[in-house]
């Protein structure tokens, strides 16, 4: 830091103007801090874009490549309709002809336009692969030579950009040393014995050299300007400059600073806040480079310029505050998406249907992620890594599931091939019943076996079905040929039943019934749809014949018993009481038998053959009741003869 040297009495206009320039230096320092924040915001985009470049792959896994800046997206529209090769040619031409400092937006726009087309190609390949029955986990996009060339050109651009930045830092250091030398020349100019004209000419030449010298490192700006302004002020104090020349110089400076104020005020209407702020920095540079003005204009002019600067700076600050808030909201949205993916991982899908649902959810989450802008710089990479890790975990689980599923499907494939071979071995069999049972069993076994790969599923099913259809078509043809014979058998059995119903069973007796049964068994099969009906009619006819015989036999037995009781009663035979006791005991036993049989019907209703069992029991109950009635009748006969 340089200490002010002694000046002449009073404050000259030049001194006042130099004080104003010092104030401008303080405003510029604050503006430079805001500019640093702007650069940081651009760094966010550059660094994130670089991460997207390095991580962009065609697995569809996530790269944050969908988060291009709005400016890059808008600029990319200028290249709509270009082919990938045309974009590469434009990028290569730009690298060869334009300064690297002016290339950032053009490079970003070409990259965005290129990857839009590349993503469309990968999506088309993926759709074609899935439609061809490909497995989701096995999809891998084809290599793209154009993309490899693009990455080489982007790598060259970053190399040049880094080289330019390094050269710029070196240039700033060199500028710093140059301006220190100019200050030393100003010191010497104050003590020179040269004429006024030559001294002032050297002063103007030093001012011009100062203006022509570029930027210096930020940490030296304030001290450098304070020192330079001190020696400029000293020059105006020690050199008795011609008043007319001084007034002319002050007037030129006034006109220039008024123009700078007008330009600064116009920046309030500039649509691009970033462009307005960058332009303001250049206006501040020009303000510093412009000399002093007359005292009466100094304060008024400075306040005007400072007010215009404040408007632009506040807009710039508000813009970055808004951007910061938006990035915080983006971080919250991305955190929620991370939680959604992590919940999918925790759910551990265990079926193909569950995995399909999980994949659809993940694709929706990825689409929403790409539509969200940047998170704060410190958190952007962290939240991206969290999201990427959750997705990778889900993809790894999916790959493991499909590997296991593929192994299971291979086993199912072998089992179904064996079933096909077994069915084909039965295709030409003429053991109709046995082959039918085996094929039905094979069909049941087929249903129990799990799925096989889609590329084999239809082929196996058609093979198995062809073997089954071949057998059953042969079987249908065979039994169609015997259908007429079955109809004839049905007619013969119907006629036999009619004959049985009209027969004289009392005279024919059991021999006639057995003859009917023999003739029935000699008749062959009937159509399956009439089988149960004709069998029921036959059984009813047989039962009727047996009932007729039993009824006739019962009447004869009762007549003989009545005669026996009458003779025993007339002779006073003691055996009559014993006979009654025997019959009475038989009545009690038959009643118990009937109760037991009726009780058993409740249990039979739960069995598989319930209907036939219940019918047999009911028939037995009826016979027992008939026997009970006959026994009671015999007891009554004994009692009637005893009373007589």
C-alpha positions as CSV (number, residue, x, y, z in Angstrom):
1,X,0.0,0.0,0.0
2,X,1.4,3.4,-1.0
3,X,1.0,6.5,1.3
4,X,-0.3,9.7,-0.1
5,X,2.5,12.3,-0.7
6,X,2.1,16.0,0.1
7,X,0.0,18.0,-2.5
8,X,-0.4,21.7,-3.2
9,X,-2.8,23.8,-1.1
10,X,-6.5,23.4,-2.1
11,X,-8.2,20.6,-4.0
12,X,-8.0,20.7,-7.8
13,X,-10.7,19.3,-10.1
14,X,-8.3,16.6,-11.0
15,X,-7.9,15.7,-7.3
16,X,-11.7,15.6,-6.8
17,X,-12.0,13.4,-9.9
18,X,-9.4,11.1,-8.7
19,X,-11.3,10.7,-5.4
20,X,-14.3,9.8,-7.5
21,X,-12.3,7.2,-9.3
22,X,-11.3,5.7,-6.0
23,X,-15.0,5.4,-5.0
24,X,-15.6,3.7,-8.4
25,X,-12.9,1.2,-7.5
26,X,-14.8,0.3,-4.4
27,X,-18.0,-0.2,-6.4
28,X,-16.1,-2.3,-8.8
29,X,-14.8,-4.5,-6.1
30,X,-18.3,-5.3,-4.9
31,X,-19.3,-5.9,-8.5
32,X,-16.4,-8.2,-9.0
33,X,-17.6,-10.3,-6.0
34,X,-21.0,-10.6,-7.7
35,X,-19.2,-11.5,-10.9
36,X,-17.4,-14.3,-9.0
37,X,-20.8,-15.6,-8.0
38,X,-21.9,-15.6,-11.6
39,X,-18.8,-17.4,-12.6
40,X,-19.6,-20.0,-9.9
41,X,-23.0,-20.5,-11.4
42,X,-21.5,-21.1,-14.8
43,X,-19.0,-23.5,-13.2
44,X,-22.0,-25.5,-11.9
45,X,-23.2,-25.9,-15.5
46,X,-19.8,-26.6,-16.9
47,X,-18.8,-29.1,-14.2
48,X,-22.2,-30.9,-14.3
49,X,-22.1,-31.0,-18.1
50,X,-18.6,-32.5,-17.9
51,X,-19.9,-35.2,-15.4
52,X,-22.8,-35.9,-17.8
53,X,-20.3,-36.2,-20.6
54,X,-18.1,-38.7,-18.8
55,X,-21.0,-40.7,-17.4
56,X,-23.3,-40.6,-20.4
57,X,-23.8,-44.2,-21.6
58,X,-26.5,-46.1,-23.5
59,X,-27.8,-48.3,-20.7
60,X,-30.5,-45.8,-20.0
61,X,-29.3,-45.9,-16.5
62,X,-29.6,-42.3,-15.7
63,X,-26.9,-39.9,-16.7
64,X,-27.8,-36.4,-15.8
65,X,-27.4,-35.5,-19.5
66,X,-31.1,-34.5,-19.5
67,X,-30.3,-31.6,-17.2
68,X,-28.9,-29.3,-19.9
69,X,-29.2,-25.5,-19.2
70,X,-32.2,-23.7,-20.7
71,X,-29.7,-21.7,-22.8
72,X,-28.1,-24.9,-24.2
73,X,-31.6,-26.4,-24.9
74,X,-32.7,-23.2,-26.7
75,X,-29.4,-22.9,-28.7
76,X,-29.7,-26.6,-29.6
77,X,-32.9,-25.8,-31.5
78,X,-30.8,-23.8,-34.0
79,X,-29.3,-27.2,-35.0
80,X,-32.6,-29.0,-35.4
81,X,-32.6,-30.9,-38.7
82,X,-28.9,-31.4,-38.8
83,X,-27.4,-34.9,-39.0
84,X,-24.9,-36.1,-36.5
85,X,-22.1,-35.9,-39.1
86,X,-23.0,-32.3,-39.9
87,X,-22.9,-31.4,-36.2
88,X,-19.5,-33.0,-35.9
89,X,-18.3,-31.0,-38.9
90,X,-19.7,-27.7,-37.4
91,X,-17.9,-28.5,-34.1
92,X,-14.7,-29.3,-35.8
93,X,-14.9,-26.1,-37.9
94,X,-15.6,-24.0,-34.8
95,X,-12.6,-25.5,-33.0
96,X,-10.4,-24.7,-35.9
97,X,-11.6,-21.1,-36.6
98,X,-13.0,-19.5,-33.4
99,X,-11.3,-18.5,-30.1
100,X,-11.9,-21.1,-27.4
101,X,-13.2,-18.2,-25.1
102,X,-16.3,-17.8,-27.5
103,X,-17.0,-21.5,-27.9
104,X,-18.8,-22.6,-24.7
105,X,-22.5,-22.0,-25.7
106,X,-21.9,-23.3,-29.3
107,X,-20.2,-26.5,-28.0
108,X,-23.0,-27.0,-25.4
109,X,-25.7,-26.5,-28.1
110,X,-24.1,-29.0,-30.5
111,X,-23.6,-31.6,-27.8
112,X,-27.3,-31.3,-26.7
113,X,-28.5,-31.6,-30.3
114,X,-26.3,-34.6,-30.9
115,X,-27.4,-36.5,-27.8
116,X,-31.0,-35.9,-28.5
117,X,-30.6,-37.8,-31.8
118,X,-28.4,-40.4,-30.1
119,X,-31.0,-41.0,-27.3
120,X,-33.7,-41.3,-30.0
121,X,-31.6,-44.0,-31.8
122,X,-31.0,-45.9,-28.6
123,X,-34.7,-45.8,-27.7
124,X,-35.5,-47.1,-31.2
125,X,-33.0,-49.9,-30.8
126,X,-34.4,-50.8,-27.4
127,X,-38.0,-50.9,-28.7
128,X,-37.0,-53.1,-31.6
129,X,-35.1,-55.4,-29.2
130,X,-38.1,-55.8,-26.9
131,X,-40.5,-56.4,-29.8
132,X,-38.1,-59.2,-30.9
133,X,-38.7,-60.9,-27.6
134,X,-35.4,-59.8,-26.1
135,X,-34.9,-59.8,-22.4
136,X,-34.8,-56.3,-20.8
137,X,-31.6,-57.0,-18.8
138,X,-29.8,-58.2,-21.9
139,X,-30.2,-55.0,-24.0
140,X,-27.1,-53.2,-24.9
141,X,-27.0,-50.3,-27.5
142,X,-24.8,-50.5,-30.5
143,X,-21.5,-48.6,-30.7
144,X,-21.6,-45.3,-32.4
145,X,-18.4,-44.1,-34.2
146,X,-19.9,-40.6,-34.4
147,X,-20.3,-40.5,-30.6
148,X,-16.6,-41.5,-30.2
149,X,-15.5,-38.7,-32.5
150,X,-17.8,-36.2,-30.6
151,X,-16.1,-37.2,-27.3
152,X,-12.6,-36.7,-28.9
153,X,-13.6,-33.2,-30.1
154,X,-15.1,-32.4,-26.6
155,X,-11.9,-33.6,-25.0
156,X,-9.9,-31.3,-27.4
157,X,-12.2,-28.4,-26.5
158,X,-11.6,-28.9,-22.8
159,X,-7.9,-29.2,-23.3
160,X,-7.9,-25.9,-25.1
161,X,-10.1,-24.3,-22.6
162,X,-7.8,-25.4,-19.7
163,X,-4.8,-24.2,-21.7
164,X,-6.5,-20.8,-22.3
165,X,-7.3,-20.5,-18.6
166,X,-3.7,-21.2,-17.7
167,X,-2.5,-18.7,-20.3
168,X,-5.0,-16.1,-19.0
169,X,-3.6,-16.4,-15.5
170,X,-0.1,-16.0,-16.8
171,X,-1.3,-12.9,-18.8
172,X,-2.8,-11.4,-15.7
173,X,0.4,-11.8,-13.8
174,X,2.3,-10.2,-16.7
175,X,-0.3,-7.3,-16.9
176,X,0.3,-6.8,-13.1
177,X,4.0,-6.4,-13.6
178,X,3.4,-4.1,-16.6
179,X,1.1,-1.8,-14.6
180,X,3.6,-1.7,-11.7
181,X,6.2,-0.5,-14.2
182,X,3.8,2.2,-15.5
183,X,3.3,3.4,-11.9
184,X,7.1,3.7,-11.6
185,X,7.2,5.7,-14.8
186,X,4.5,8.0,-13.4
187,X,6.7,8.5,-10.3
188,X,9.6,9.6,-12.5
189,X,7.4,11.8,-14.7
190,X,6.5,14.0,-11.7
191,X,10.2,14.9,-11.2
192,X,11.1,15.4,-14.8
193,X,12.6,18.7,-16.2
194,X,11.0,18.2,-19.6
195,X,8.7,20.8,-21.2
196,X,5.0,20.8,-20.4
197,X,4.0,19.7,-23.8
198,X,6.4,16.7,-23.8
199,X,5.6,15.8,-20.2
200,X,1.8,15.9,-20.8
201,X,2.3,13.8,-24.0
202,X,4.2,11.2,-22.0
203,X,1.4,11.3,-19.3
204,X,-1.2,10.6,-22.0
205,X,0.9,7.9,-23.4
206,X,1.2,6.2,-20.0
207,X,-2.6,6.5,-19.5
208,X,-3.1,4.8,-22.8
209,X,-0.7,2.1,-22.0
210,X,-2.5,1.6,-18.7
211,X,-5.8,1.3,-20.5
212,X,-4.4,-1.1,-23.1
213,X,-3.0,-3.4,-20.5
214,X,-5.4,-6.2,-19.7
215,X,-6.9,-7.5,-16.4
216,X,-4.7,-8.3,-13.4
217,X,-5.2,-10.9,-10.6
218,X,-8.2,-10.0,-8.4
219,X,-6.2,-9.8,-5.2
220,X,-4.1,-6.9,-6.6
221,X,-6.9,-4.8,-8.2
222,X,-7.7,-2.5,-5.2
223,X,-4.1,-1.7,-4.1
224,X,-3.0,-1.3,-7.7
225,X,-5.7,1.2,-8.5
226,X,-5.2,3.2,-5.3
227,X,-1.5,3.5,-6.1
228,X,-2.1,4.4,-9.7
229,X,-4.7,7.0,-8.8
230,X,-2.4,8.6,-6.2
231,X,0.3,9.2,-8.7
232,X,-2.1,10.5,-11.3
233,X,-3.4,13.0,-8.7
234,X,0.1,14.0,-7.9
235,X,0.8,14.5,-11.6
236,X,-2.1,17.0,-11.8
237,X,-1.0,18.7,-8.6
238,X,2.7,19.1,-9.5
239,X,2.3,19.9,-13.2
240,X,0.8,23.3,-13.9
241,X,-1.4,22.2,-16.8
242,X,-2.8,24.8,-19.1
243,X,-6.3,25.7,-17.9
244,X,-7.7,25.6,-21.5
245,X,-6.2,22.2,-22.0
246,X,-7.5,21.0,-18.7
247,X,-11.0,22.3,-19.3
248,X,-11.1,20.6,-22.7
249,X,-10.0,17.4,-21.1
250,X,-12.6,17.7,-18.4
251,X,-15.3,18.4,-21.0
252,X,-14.3,15.2,-23.0
253,X,-14.4,13.2,-19.8
254,X,-17.8,14.6,-18.9
255,X,-19.3,13.7,-22.2
256,X,-17.9,10.2,-22.0
257,X,-19.1,9.6,-18.5
258,X,-22.6,10.9,-19.3
259,X,-22.7,8.4,-22.2
260,X,-21.6,5.7,-19.7
261,X,-24.4,6.6,-17.4
262,X,-26.9,6.4,-20.3
263,X,-25.6,3.0,-21.3
264,X,-25.7,1.8,-17.6
265,X,-29.3,3.0,-17.3
266,X,-30.3,1.2,-20.5
267,X,-29.1,-2.1,-19.0
268,X,-32.1,-2.1,-16.6
269,X,-34.2,-3.1,-19.7
270,X,-31.9,-5.8,-20.9
271,X,-33.7,-9.2,-21.0
272,X,-30.6,-11.3,-20.2
273,X,-29.6,-10.5,-16.6
274,X,-26.3,-12.2,-17.1
275,X,-25.5,-10.2,-20.2
276,X,-26.5,-7.0,-18.5
277,X,-24.3,-7.7,-15.5
278,X,-21.3,-8.5,-17.8
279,X,-21.8,-5.4,-19.8
280,X,-21.9,-3.3,-16.5
281,X,-18.5,-4.6,-15.6
282,X,-17.1,-3.4,-18.9
283,X,-18.7,0.0,-18.3
284,X,-17.1,0.2,-14.9
285,X,-13.7,-0.5,-16.5
286,X,-14.3,2.4,-18.9
287,X,-15.4,4.6,-16.1
288,X,-12.1,4.0,-14.3
289,X,-10.2,4.5,-17.4
290,X,-11.9,7.8,-18.1
291,X,-10.3,10.9,-16.5
292,X,-11.9,13.4,-14.1
293,X,-14.7,15.9,-14.7
294,X,-15.4,19.4,-13.3
295,X,-16.2,19.6,-9.6
296,X,-19.7,20.8,-10.1
297,X,-20.6,17.6,-12.1
298,X,-18.6,15.1,-10.2
299,X,-21.0,14.1,-7.4
300,X,-24.2,14.3,-9.5
301,X,-22.6,12.2,-12.3
302,X,-21.3,9.6,-9.9
303,X,-24.6,9.3,-8.1
304,X,-26.3,8.7,-11.4
305,X,-23.9,6.0,-12.5
306,X,-23.9,4.4,-9.1
307,X,-27.8,4.3,-9.1
308,X,-27.8,2.6,-12.5
309,X,-25.2,0.1,-11.3
310,X,-27.3,-0.6,-8.2
311,X,-30.3,-1.5,-10.3
312,X,-28.4,-4.0,-12.4
313,X,-26.5,-5.5,-9.4
314,X,-29.8,-6.0,-7.5
315,X,-31.4,-7.7,-10.5
316,X,-28.3,-9.9,-10.7
317,X,-28.3,-10.7,-7.0
318,X,-32.1,-11.4,-7.1
319,X,-31.5,-13.7,-10.1
320,X,-29.0,-15.8,-8.2
321,X,-31.1,-15.9,-5.1
322,X,-33.9,-17.2,-7.2
323,X,-31.6,-19.7,-8.8
324,X,-30.4,-20.8,-5.4
325,X,-34.0,-21.3,-4.2
326,X,-34.8,-23.2,-7.3
327,X,-31.8,-25.4,-6.9
328,X,-32.8,-26.1,-3.2
329,X,-36.3,-27.1,-4.5
330,X,-34.6,-29.3,-7.2
331,X,-32.6,-31.0,-4.4
332,X,-35.8,-31.7,-2.5
333,X,-37.5,-33.2,-5.6
334,X,-34.4,-35.3,-6.4
335,X,-34.2,-36.5,-2.8
336,X,-37.8,-37.7,-3.0
337,X,-37.0,-39.5,-6.3
338,X,-34.1,-41.2,-4.6
339,X,-36.4,-42.4,-1.8
340,X,-38.8,-43.8,-4.4
341,X,-36.0,-45.8,-6.0
342,X,-34.7,-47.0,-2.6
343,X,-38.2,-48.2,-1.7
344,X,-38.3,-50.2,-4.9
345,X,-35.0,-51.8,-3.9
346,X,-36.4,-52.5,-0.4
347,X,-39.6,-54.1,-1.8
348,X,-37.4,-56.8,-3.4
349,X,-39.7,-57.9,-6.3
350,X,-39.9,-61.7,-6.5
351,X,-42.0,-62.3,-9.6
352,X,-41.9,-61.4,-13.2
353,X,-45.0,-59.3,-12.9
354,X,-43.6,-57.5,-9.9
355,X,-40.4,-56.7,-11.8
356,X,-42.3,-55.4,-14.8
357,X,-44.2,-53.0,-12.5
358,X,-40.9,-52.0,-10.8
359,X,-39.3,-51.4,-14.2
360,X,-42.2,-49.2,-15.3
361,X,-42.0,-47.2,-12.1
362,X,-38.2,-46.7,-12.5
363,X,-38.6,-45.5,-16.0
364,X,-41.2,-43.0,-14.9
365,X,-38.8,-41.8,-12.1
366,X,-35.9,-41.5,-14.5
367,X,-38.1,-39.4,-16.8
368,X,-39.1,-37.1,-13.9
369,X,-35.4,-36.9,-12.8
370,X,-34.3,-35.6,-16.3
371,X,-37.0,-32.9,-16.1
372,X,-35.5,-31.5,-12.9
373,X,-32.8,-28.8,-13.0
374,X,-29.5,-28.6,-11.1
375,X,-29.2,-29.0,-7.3
376,X,-26.9,-26.7,-5.3
377,X,-23.3,-27.1,-6.4
378,X,-22.2,-28.7,-3.1
379,X,-25.0,-31.3,-3.2
380,X,-25.4,-31.8,-7.0
381,X,-22.8,-34.6,-7.3
382,X,-23.9,-36.2,-4.0
383,X,-27.5,-36.5,-4.9
384,X,-26.6,-37.8,-8.4
385,X,-24.4,-40.5,-6.9
386,X,-27.2,-41.4,-4.4
387,X,-29.7,-41.8,-7.3
388,X,-27.2,-43.6,-9.5
389,X,-26.3,-46.0,-6.6
390,X,-30.0,-46.8,-5.9
391,X,-30.7,-47.5,-9.6
392,X,-27.6,-49.6,-9.9
393,X,-28.7,-51.7,-6.9
394,X,-32.1,-52.2,-8.5
395,X,-30.6,-53.2,-11.8
396,X,-28.2,-55.6,-10.1
397,X,-31.2,-57.2,-8.3
398,X,-33.0,-57.4,-11.6
399,X,-30.1,-59.1,-13.3
400,X,-29.8,-61.6,-10.5
401,X,-33.6,-62.3,-10.7
402,X,-33.5,-62.9,-14.4
403,X,-30.4,-65.1,-14.2
404,X,-32.3,-67.3,-11.7
405,X,-35.5,-67.1,-13.8
406,X,-33.5,-68.1,-16.8
407,X,-32.1,-71.1,-15.0
408,X,-35.6,-72.1,-13.8
409,X,-36.9,-71.7,-17.4
410,X,-34.2,-73.9,-18.8
411,X,-35.2,-76.6,-16.3
412,X,-38.9,-76.2,-17.3
413,X,-37.9,-76.4,-20.9
414,X,-36.3,-79.8,-20.4
415,X,-39.3,-81.1,-18.5
416,X,-41.7,-79.9,-21.2
417,X,-39.5,-81.5,-24.0
418,X,-39.8,-84.8,-22.1
419,X,-43.6,-84.4,-21.9
420,X,-43.7,-83.7,-25.7
421,X,-41.7,-86.9,-26.3
422,X,-44.0,-88.9,-24.1
423,X,-47.1,-87.6,-25.9
424,X,-45.6,-88.3,-29.3
425,X,-44.9,-91.9,-28.1
426,X,-48.7,-92.3,-27.4
427,X,-49.8,-90.6,-30.6
428,X,-50.3,-93.8,-32.6
429,X,-51.5,-96.0,-29.7
430,X,-54.7,-98.0,-30.1
431,X,-55.0,-98.7,-26.4
432,X,-57.7,-96.1,-26.3
433,X,-58.4,-96.1,-22.5
434,X,-54.9,-96.4,-21.3
435,X,-53.5,-93.9,-23.8
436,X,-56.3,-91.4,-23.0
437,X,-55.5,-91.6,-19.2
438,X,-51.8,-91.1,-19.8
439,X,-52.3,-88.1,-22.1
440,X,-54.7,-86.5,-19.6
441,X,-52.1,-87.1,-16.9
442,X,-49.4,-85.5,-19.1
443,X,-51.7,-82.5,-19.7
444,X,-52.1,-82.1,-15.9
445,X,-48.4,-82.3,-15.4
446,X,-47.8,-79.7,-18.2
447,X,-50.0,-77.2,-16.3
448,X,-47.9,-77.7,-13.1
449,X,-44.6,-76.9,-14.8
450,X,-43.7,-73.2,-14.8
451,X,-43.0,-70.9,-17.7
452,X,-40.2,-71.2,-20.3
453,X,-38.6,-68.6,-22.4
454,X,-40.9,-66.9,-24.8
455,X,-38.8,-67.9,-27.8
456,X,-39.5,-71.6,-27.0
457,X,-43.0,-71.3,-25.4
458,X,-45.2,-71.3,-28.5
459,X,-43.1,-74.0,-30.3
460,X,-43.3,-76.4,-27.3
461,X,-47.0,-75.8,-26.8
462,X,-47.8,-76.4,-30.5
463,X,-45.6,-79.6,-30.5
464,X,-47.4,-81.0,-27.4
465,X,-50.8,-80.0,-28.6
466,X,-50.2,-81.6,-32.1
467,X,-49.4,-84.9,-30.4
468,X,-52.5,-84.8,-28.2
469,X,-54.8,-83.7,-31.1
470,X,-53.4,-86.4,-33.4
471,X,-54.3,-89.2,-30.8
472,X,-57.8,-87.8,-29.9
473,X,-58.7,-87.3,-33.6
474,X,-57.8,-90.9,-34.3
475,X,-59.8,-92.0,-31.2
476,X,-62.8,-89.9,-32.3
477,X,-62.7,-91.5,-35.8
478,X,-62.5,-95.0,-34.3
479,X,-65.5,-94.6,-32.0
480,X,-67.5,-92.9,-34.7
481,X,-67.3,-96.1,-36.7
482,X,-68.9,-98.1,-33.8
483,X,-71.6,-95.5,-33.2
484,X,-74.2,-97.4,-35.3
485,X,-73.6,-100.7,-33.4
486,X,-74.1,-98.8,-30.1
487,X,-77.5,-97.5,-31.3
488,X,-78.6,-101.1,-32.3
489,X,-77.6,-102.3,-28.8
490,X,-79.6,-99.6,-27.2
491,X,-82.7,-100.6,-29.2
492,X,-82.2,-104.3,-28.2
493,X,-81.9,-103.4,-24.5
494,X,-85.0,-101.2,-24.7
495,X,-86.9,-104.1,-26.2
496,X,-85.6,-106.5,-23.5
497,X,-86.7,-104.2,-20.7
498,X,-90.2,-104.0,-22.2
499,X,-90.3,-107.8,-22.3
500,X,-89.2,-108.0,-18.7
501,X,-92.0,-105.8,-17.6
502,X,-94.7,-107.9,-19.3
503,X,-93.3,-111.4,-18.2
504,X,-95.2,-113.8,-15.9
505,X,-92.7,-113.8,-13.1
506,X,-94.8,-115.7,-10.6
507,X,-94.8,-118.7,-12.9
508,X,-91.3,-118.2,-14.3
509,X,-89.7,-117.6,-11.0
510,X,-86.0,-116.8,-10.4
511,X,-85.0,-118.9,-13.4
512,X,-86.8,-116.5,-15.7
513,X,-85.1,-113.5,-14.0
514,X,-81.6,-115.1,-14.4
515,X,-82.4,-115.7,-18.1
516,X,-83.3,-112.1,-18.6
517,X,-80.0,-111.1,-16.8
518,X,-78.0,-113.4,-19.1
519,X,-79.6,-112.0,-22.3
520,X,-78.8,-108.4,-21.0
521,X,-75.1,-109.1,-20.4
522,X,-74.8,-110.5,-23.9
523,X,-75.8,-107.2,-25.5
524,X,-72.8,-104.9,-26.1
525,X,-72.2,-101.2,-25.3
526,X,-74.8,-98.4,-25.9
527,X,-74.1,-94.7,-26.7
528,X,-72.5,-93.0,-23.7
529,X,-75.2,-90.4,-23.4
530,X,-77.9,-93.2,-23.0
531,X,-75.8,-95.4,-20.7
532,X,-77.1,-94.2,-17.3
533,X,-80.7,-93.9,-18.4
534,X,-81.0,-97.5,-19.9
535,X,-79.1,-98.9,-16.9
536,X,-81.6,-97.3,-14.5
537,X,-84.6,-98.6,-16.4
538,X,-83.1,-102.1,-16.4
539,X,-82.5,-102.0,-12.6
540,X,-86.0,-100.8,-12.0
541,X,-87.4,-103.7,-14.1
542,X,-85.2,-106.3,-12.2
543,X,-86.3,-104.9,-8.8
544,X,-89.9,-105.1,-9.9
545,X,-89.6,-108.7,-10.8
546,X,-87.9,-109.5,-7.5
547,X,-90.6,-107.6,-5.6
548,X,-93.3,-109.7,-7.4
549,X,-91.6,-112.9,-6.4
550,X,-91.1,-111.8,-2.8
551,X,-94.7,-110.6,-2.5
552,X,-96.0,-113.9,-3.8
553,X,-93.7,-115.9,-1.6
554,X,-94.7,-113.8,1.4
555,X,-98.4,-114.5,0.9
556,X,-97.8,-118.2,0.7
557,X,-95.6,-118.1,3.8
558,X,-98.3,-116.2,5.8
559,X,-100.9,-118.7,4.8
560,X,-98.8,-121.7,5.9
561,X,-98.0,-119.9,9.2
562,X,-101.6,-119.1,9.9
563,X,-102.5,-122.8,9.4
564,X,-99.6,-123.8,11.7
565,X,-100.7,-121.4,14.5
566,X,-104.3,-122.6,14.3
567,X,-103.4,-126.3,14.6
568,X,-101.0,-125.5,17.5
569,X,-103.7,-123.5,19.3
570,X,-106.3,-126.3,18.9
571,X,-103.9,-128.9,20.3
572,X,-102.9,-126.6,23.2
573,X,-99.3,-126.8,22.1
574,X,-97.0,-125.0,24.5
575,X,-94.6,-124.2,21.7
576,X,-97.0,-121.4,20.7
577,X,-95.8,-119.1,23.5
578,X,-92.1,-119.9,22.7
579,X,-92.8,-119.0,19.0
580,X,-94.4,-115.7,20.1
581,X,-91.3,-114.8,22.2
582,X,-89.0,-115.6,19.3
583,X,-91.0,-113.4,16.9
584,X,-91.2,-110.6,19.5
585,X,-87.4,-110.6,19.9
586,X,-87.1,-110.6,16.1
587,X,-89.3,-107.4,16.0
588,X,-87.0,-105.6,18.4
589,X,-83.9,-106.7,16.5
590,X,-85.4,-105.5,13.2
591,X,-86.4,-102.1,14.7
592,X,-82.8,-101.7,15.9
593,X,-81.4,-102.6,12.4
594,X,-83.7,-100.1,10.8
595,X,-82.6,-97.3,13.2
596,X,-78.9,-98.1,12.6
597,X,-79.3,-98.1,8.8
598,X,-81.2,-94.8,8.9
599,X,-78.5,-93.3,11.1
600,X,-75.7,-94.5,8.7
601,X,-77.3,-92.6,5.8
602,X,-76.0,-89.4,7.3
603,X,-72.4,-90.6,7.2
604,X,-72.7,-91.9,3.6
605,X,-73.7,-88.5,2.3
606,X,-70.1,-87.3,2.9
607,X,-68.5,-90.0,0.8
608,X,-67.5,-89.8,-3.0
609,X,-70.0,-92.6,-3.9
610,X,-72.8,-91.2,-1.7
611,X,-75.7,-91.6,-4.2
612,X,-75.2,-95.3,-4.9
613,X,-74.5,-96.1,-1.2
614,X,-77.6,-94.3,-0.1
615,X,-79.7,-96.1,-2.7
616,X,-78.5,-99.5,-1.5
617,X,-79.1,-98.7,2.1
618,X,-82.6,-97.3,1.4
619,X,-83.4,-100.5,-0.4
620,X,-82.2,-102.6,2.5
621,X,-84.3,-100.5,4.9
622,X,-87.4,-101.1,2.8
623,X,-86.8,-104.9,2.8
624,X,-86.2,-104.8,6.6
625,X,-89.4,-102.8,7.2
626,X,-91.3,-105.3,5.0
627,X,-89.9,-108.2,7.1
628,X,-90.8,-106.3,10.3
629,X,-94.4,-105.8,9.2
630,X,-94.6,-109.5,8.4
631,X,-93.2,-110.5,11.8
632,X,-95.6,-108.2,13.6
633,X,-98.5,-109.7,11.6
634,X,-97.4,-113.2,12.8
635,X,-97.3,-112.0,16.4
636,X,-100.9,-110.7,16.0
637,X,-102.0,-114.1,14.6
638,X,-100.6,-115.9,17.7
639,X,-102.3,-113.5,20.0
640,X,-105.7,-113.9,18.2
641,X,-105.5,-117.7,18.4
642,X,-104.5,-117.6,22.1
643,X,-107.6,-115.5,23.0
644,X,-109.8,-117.9,21.2
